[in-house]
Amino acid sequence: MPMRCNRSLCLPVSLAAALMLPTWVQADEAADLAKQLANPIASLISVPLQYNTDTYGGFNDGATSDRLVIQPVIPFALNEDWNLITRTIVPLVEQRGFPVEALNESGLGDSTLSLFFSPKAPTASGWIWGAGPVMLLPTATEEVLGTEQWGLGPTGVVLKQTGPWTFGLLANHLWSLAGADDRDAVNATYLQPFLSYTTHTQTTLGLVSESTYDWERDQWSVSVIPQVGQLFKLGPQILQLAVGAKYWAEAPENGPEGWGLRVQLTLLFPQ
């Protein structure tokens, strides 16, 4: 039989349900926003501020490198079907404790600019992709913090988002175009496979690997980074704070080794 209730009981219940509905909607929207952040080419303006600290071994035992990487991601709608996603990486570097005093410098490092042309709609099987050029810009303020080379090459990303899961691969390759004749040429491949799980409470658990192969020196640099991030709001500003541990699985001789730290604060500007 249908359940009956008097007006004094049903009215407060109905009012409470009406008041709770916006909270549910906002929670769903926030979880979706956290999931968009797991997509490197989402149509979402974001400004990640990423801090990394690493310790060196070998001849450079005990030396440290701190990097604050500013990575604005800005999408542009080209037409009804395509987006252009710009991704700029600008590192601020401080090196200290190196036995060769000339290496103990701080300042701006080389910057990279990636342009991804990406369809607005996923493929029929749910894959999201983007591709375009990547450019190396010799913006370093100190010789030891950069390559003194201009570079160019292809970049691309492919990923899939299924339920709370996101997985994919970002890659690029850079070759020297011009630069100082007394500096080594740039010929490097970068690979970044990633996997993440986003909960309904806007928490993202992720695992990413960042690998670079230097074809000139026949040398891999491979770091593995488990991390956890949380979306939150500070006044009108939406942010995500992520903390991760970085483990160097492979590095050049006298390069970084063991465990490092990554902390990233991302400012979001939903359109």
N, C-alpha and C positions, 0 to 999 in steps of 0.2 A: 504494500500500500504506500502511496506517496506520503512523505513525511511533511507534517504541517508545523508551522511555528508562528507564534504571535508576533505582532509588529515590533514590540519592544525588544525581542530577541533577534529577529531577522534583519532589522535595520542596522544595528551595529555590526553584524557579521558582513552584510553587503558592503557597508562603508569601509570596513577593514580590508576586504578583498580588493575594493577599488583603489585604496591607498597603496596596497602592496604591489599592484600590477606594474606601476612605473619602475619600482625597484627591480622586479624580475627582468623587465625590458632592458633597463640600464645594465644589469649584470650580464645579460646575453650580449649586449653591444660591446661591453668592456672585454669580455672573453674573446669576441670576434676581433677586436682591436689588437689584443695580445697575440692572437694567431696571425694577424697580418704582419706583425713585427718579425715573425719567423720566416717571412717571405722576403728575400733580398730585393725583389723587384715589385713589391706591392705598390699600388697607387696611393701612397701615403707619404706626406712630408715628415721626415724625421731627422733629428740631429743627434747621433750617438757621440758621446764623449767617452773614449775608451782608454783606460789606464792599464799599462802592462809594466811589470818589473821582472827582470831576469838576472840570474847570477851566472857568471862564466867560470869555466874550468881550464885545465891545462896550464899553459904559460900565463894565462890571464886569471888564474885561480883567485876567487874572491872579488873580482871586479863586478860591477853591476851596471845595468842599463835600465833607465826609466823612460817610458814613452807615453805621452798623452796624444792620442790620435783623434782628430776631429773629422767626422765622416758624414757630412750632410748628404741626404738622399732626397732628391727633388724630382717628382714626376711631371711630365707635360703630356697633355692629350693632343695627339697629332690629328686624329680624325675619330670617327665613330668606332673604328676597329683597332686602332693602334695607339700605344703609349710610348713615350721616350722617357726612360728613367736615367737620371744622371746621378752618379755616385762618385764623390770626391773624397780622397783620403789625404789629410794633411797631418804629418807627425811632428810633434815637439819632443826633442830628445835630450836626455842628460846622461852622460857616461862618466863614471868615476871609479877610481881604484885600479885602473889599468897600469901595469908596470911601464909601458911606453907612455910618457907624459903627453905626447901629442894626441893620444886617443881620448884624453879626459877633457871633453868639450861638451857644450850644450848649445842648443839652438834649433832651428828649423831643419827638418830632413827633406828628402825628395818627396814630391807629391805625385799622386796618380789620379787620373780622371777616366772613369768608365762610362760609356754610353750604351744602354741596353734598349734596343727596339723590341717591344714586346706586345703580342696580341692582347687585347683587353679580355677576351674570353679564353678559358682553357680549351685544350683539345677535346675531342669527343671522348677520349679515355681519361680525361681529368688532369692532364699534364699542363704545367705552366712553364713558359720558356721565354728567354730573351737573349739577344745577341747583338754585338756591335764592336766598335773599336775601344781599345784602352791605350792611354797615353802616359808616358813617364815624363815628368817635368822636373828639371834640375833646380829645385828651389832651395836646396840646402845652403845654410848660411856659413857652414864650416866644411872644409874639404873632406874631413873624416866622416861626416854625417851623411854624405851623398855620393853619387856616382859621377857627377859632372857630365851626364849623358842625357840626350833627348832620346826617348824611346817610343815605339808604336807597335801594336799587335792586335790580335783578336781576343775577345772575351765573350763568355756565354754562361748562362745559368739555366738549369732545368730542375724542376721540383714538382712534387705532388703533395696535396693536402687531403688527407682522408680522416674524417672525424677529428679527433684532437691531435692527430699525428701530422708532422711535416718532415719530409726527407728530400734530399736533392744534392746537387753538386754545382759549385761555382768554379770556373776555371778561366785562366788567361795565359797568354804568352807575350813576352816583351823582347824586342830586338832593338839594339842601338841604331839610331838614325844619324846622329851627329853628336859631337861633344869634344872634350879635351882628348888630344891624341895620346897623352901620357897616362891615361886612365884605361882600365880594362873595359872591354865592350860588354854590354848587357845582352844576355841570351838566356832567359830564365822562364820556366814554366811554373805556374802557381795552381794548386789544386786545393779546394775547400769543400769536402763532403760534410754534410750536416744532417742532424736528426734531432727532433724536438717533440715534446708532448706538452700540450697546454690544457690546464685544468679549468673547470668552470669558475674557480676563484681567481682567474687571471694569473696563475703561477705557471711559468714555463720551465720545464726541465730539459736541458739540451746537452748534446755531445757534438763537438765540432773538431775537425782536424785541419790544420793549416800546414801545407807542404810546399816547399819551393825546391825545384831542381835547377841547379846552376850548370848549364851545358858547357860553359867555358872551363869550369874547375871539376866537372864530373862529380858533383857533390849534392846530397840531399840535406835539407833542413826540415824536420818534421816535428810539429808540436801537437799534442792531444789535449783538448780542453773540455772537461765536464763543467757545467755551470747551471745555475738556477737564477731565474729572473722573476720579478714581481711588478705588475702594473699597479700604479696608484695615482692619486690626484693630490696636488699641492696648490690650494686655491683654485684658479681656473686652469692651471697647467697640468696636462696629463704626462706622466713620466713612467719609465720602466727602469728599475735598478737590477742589475745582474752581477753576480759574483761567481768567479770560476777559478779553478786551479789549473795551471798550465804545466804539462809534463813534456820535456824534450826527449823524444824517442830517438832522434837522430839530429846531429848538428856538425858543422865543420870543426876541425881540430882547433882547440883553444876558443871555441865558441860557447854559447849558452848550454847549460846542462842542468839536470835534475828538475826541481820544481820551481815554478814561478807563480805569479798572481795576476789575475785579470779582474778589473772592476769596470763596469760600463753603466753610465747613466744616459738614457735616451730621452730626449725631448720630442713629444709627438704633437703634430698639428693636423688633426683630421680635417679633411675638406668637406 
